[in-house]
Amino acid sequence: MSQSDAAREGAIRLVARLKPRVNHLARAIVERQRAEIPGFDLLPEEVRDVEIAATARHAIRGFLRHVQGLPDIDIGVFRERAAERAEEGLPLVQLLRGYHVGAEVVLDTLGELARPGEHAALQSLTRMQLRALQAVVENVTEAYLTGLADQQGAARELARALVRGDRPAEVAARHGLSLESGYLVLSVRGPEPQTPVAARRLLRWARARLAPLAEGRVLSLPDEHGGCVLLPSRVELDAVAEHLLSHRPTAPVVGAATADSPEGVPAAAERAHRIAAVADAPGLHRLRDVLLEYHVAAATDSAPELGALLEPLVRRPGLTATVAAFLDCDFDRRRTAHVLGVHPNTVDNRLSRVTELTGIDPRTARGVQLLGAALTLHRVAPEGPAQTGSARPRHPAAAGAPRAGS
């Protein structure tokens, strides 16, 4: 008998000693996973103690059959479990760690069962176990990512249907998803114009931060600014603010609106988008926080003339910035000067120049109202005040406009 044949025969004898211990090994694997894998205890009890133990027994018996030269077991069980774990939100790294724990338990037990003179057999079994583990990991990873992609595609389609009002109940039923009774709709954007890549990253970050609040029941739809996030209406706004505004160097601009039913999501999405557009400052904003700006920005027939008030200042951005800072500082010329980094007299000179060019004095109540409204329209329509009449903000996804990443 050749050395390799002898090692194989020895491996078969050694691995046969595992057979009476399959149930014990499966329980040991579950206990090691419970102790070593973060988040394992968050899985439902029947999954931890029944399904995972059954999968472990399936894997051990499959290894026994492989070593004995019998037909391999159906690896589809592992693929099915991987897709289920993806659906439940278990991170892939933790899922794969579970399979490595199982392999370690089996190899440790084989080492304990090995007798003197069975070193070659143990080496042979170790190589077989590593090859088997590699095959399982490859299949599990592929199935997990496929399942995750399918879920993300279904969730994105449902989000789009909700925002557009395009038969969301049918989309949810087709993908086996459920609708919430109501939604908290958020429009998330950066405080500065975003590149397409930055907008996608911002939306992914916001979604990840908010997912725990909604127990994973979060939907999102990207746009050129960031995107729309849909949460169950039971989620508290204070919790949203804590998760979005306290963990990022530069806080995003977030507009919030509530839909009492799935049918109300399109209107809530447009409202949230407009709130974020007129807010123009980091933070979480509701309608009452920007009520005047929101009302002004919604006007259509008077918007061109109101926006035209700033036309004389278009070639003088320093004057526009001075007016905006003066209003933001509640008409305090010294605070305005500090914000702009100039002398208070310079602020006075610039405001006088604004009055000369526009005929409106920003130091009067009437001037504050008019120029404040014009600045709001200027922010909402970045192409310039002359275009404001046609720049009523609309949620791009609801309008069918191109979206980042679509």
Secondary structure as the mmCIF struct_conf table of DSSP 4:
data_model
#
loop_
_struct_conf.conf_type_id
_struct_conf.id
_struct_conf.beg_label_comp_id
_struct_conf.beg_label_asym_id
_struct_conf.beg_label_seq_id
_struct_conf.end_label_comp_id
_struct_conf.end_label_asym_id
_struct_conf.end_label_seq_id
HELX_RH_AL_P HELX_RH_AL_P1 GLN A 3 ALA A 16
TURN_TY1_P TURN_TY1_P1 ARG A 17 LEU A 18
HELX_RH_3T_P HELX_RH_3T_P1 LYS A 19 ARG A 21
HELX_RH_AL_P HELX_RH_AL_P2 VAL A 22 GLU A 36
BEND BEND1 ILE A 37 ILE A 37
TURN_TY1_P TURN_TY1_P2 PRO A 38 GLY A 39
HELX_RH_3T_P HELX_RH_3T_P2 PHE A 40 LEU A 42
BEND BEND2 LEU A 43 LEU A 43
HELX_RH_AL_P HELX_RH_AL_P3 GLU A 45 GLU A 46
HELX_RH_PI_P HELX_RH_PI_P1 VAL A 47 GLU A 51
HELX_RH_AL_P HELX_RH_AL_P4 ILE A 52 VAL A 67
TURN_TY1_P TURN_TY1_P3 GLN A 68 GLY A 69
HELX_LH_PP_P HELX_LH_PP_P1 LEU A 70 ILE A 73
TURN_TY1_P TURN_TY1_P4 ILE A 75 ILE A 75
HELX_RH_AL_P HELX_RH_AL_P5 GLY A 76 GLU A 88
TURN_TY1_P TURN_TY1_P5 GLY A 89 GLY A 89
HELX_RH_AL_P HELX_RH_AL_P6 LEU A 92 LEU A 113
TURN_TY1_P TURN_TY1_P6 PRO A 116 GLY A 117
HELX_RH_AL_P HELX_RH_AL_P7 HIS A 119 ARG A 164
TURN_TY1_P TURN_TY1_P7 GLY A 165 GLY A 165
BEND BEND3 ASP A 166 ASP A 166
HELX_RH_AL_P HELX_RH_AL_P8 PRO A 168 HIS A 175
TURN_TY1_P TURN_TY1_P8 GLY A 176 GLY A 176
BEND BEND4 SER A 181 GLY A 182
STRN STRN1 TYR A 183 ARG A 189
BEND BEND5 PRO A 191 GLU A 192
HELX_RH_AL_P HELX_RH_AL_P9 PRO A 196 LEU A 210
HELX_RH_3T_P HELX_RH_3T_P3 ALA A 211 ALA A 214
TURN_TY1_P TURN_TY1_P9 GLU A 215 GLY A 216
STRN STRN2 LEU A 219 PRO A 222
BEND BEND6 GLU A 224 HIS A 225
STRN STRN3 GLY A 226 PRO A 232
TURN_TY1_P TURN_TY1_P10 SER A 233 ARG A 234
BEND BEND7 VAL A 235 VAL A 235
HELX_RH_AL_P HELX_RH_AL_P10 LEU A 237 LEU A 245
BEND BEND8 SER A 246 THR A 250
HELX_LH_PP_P HELX_LH_PP_P2 ALA A 251 PRO A 252
STRN STRN4 VAL A 253 ALA A 259
BEND BEND9 ASP A 260 SER A 261
HELX_RH_3T_P HELX_RH_3T_P4 PRO A 262 GLY A 264
HELX_RH_AL_P HELX_RH_AL_P11 VAL A 265 ALA A 279
BEND BEND10 ALA A 281 PRO A 282
STRN STRN5 GLY A 283 HIS A 285
HELX_RH_3T_P HELX_RH_3T_P5 LEU A 287 VAL A 290
HELX_RH_AL_P HELX_RH_AL_P12 LEU A 291 ALA A 298
BEND BEND11 ASP A 301 SER A 302
HELX_RH_AL_P HELX_RH_AL_P13 ALA A 303 GLY A 307
HELX_RH_3T_P HELX_RH_3T_P6 ALA A 308 LEU A 313
TURN_TY1_P TURN_TY1_P11 VAL A 314 ARG A 315
HELX_RH_AL_P HELX_RH_AL_P14 PRO A 317 ASP A 328
TURN_TY1_P TURN_TY1_P12 CYS A 329 PHE A 331
HELX_RH_AL_P HELX_RH_AL_P15 ARG A 333 LEU A 340
TURN_TY1_P TURN_TY1_P13 GLY A 341 GLY A 341
BEND BEND12 VAL A 342 VAL A 342
HELX_RH_AL_P HELX_RH_AL_P16 PRO A 344 THR A 358
BEND BEND13 GLY A 359 GLY A 359
TURN_TY1_P TURN_TY1_P14 PRO A 362 ARG A 363
BEND BEND14 THR A 364 THR A 364
HELX_RH_AL_P HELX_RH_AL_P17 ALA A 365 VAL A 380
TURN_TY1_P TURN_TY1_P15 PRO A 382 GLU A 383
HELX_RH_3T_P HELX_RH_3T_P7 PRO A 385 SER A 390
HELX_RH_AL_P HELX_RH_AL_P18 PRO A 396 ALA A 399
TURN_TY1_P TURN_TY1_P16 GLY A 400 GLY A 400
TURN_TY1_P TURN_TY1_P17 ALA A 404 GLY A 405
#
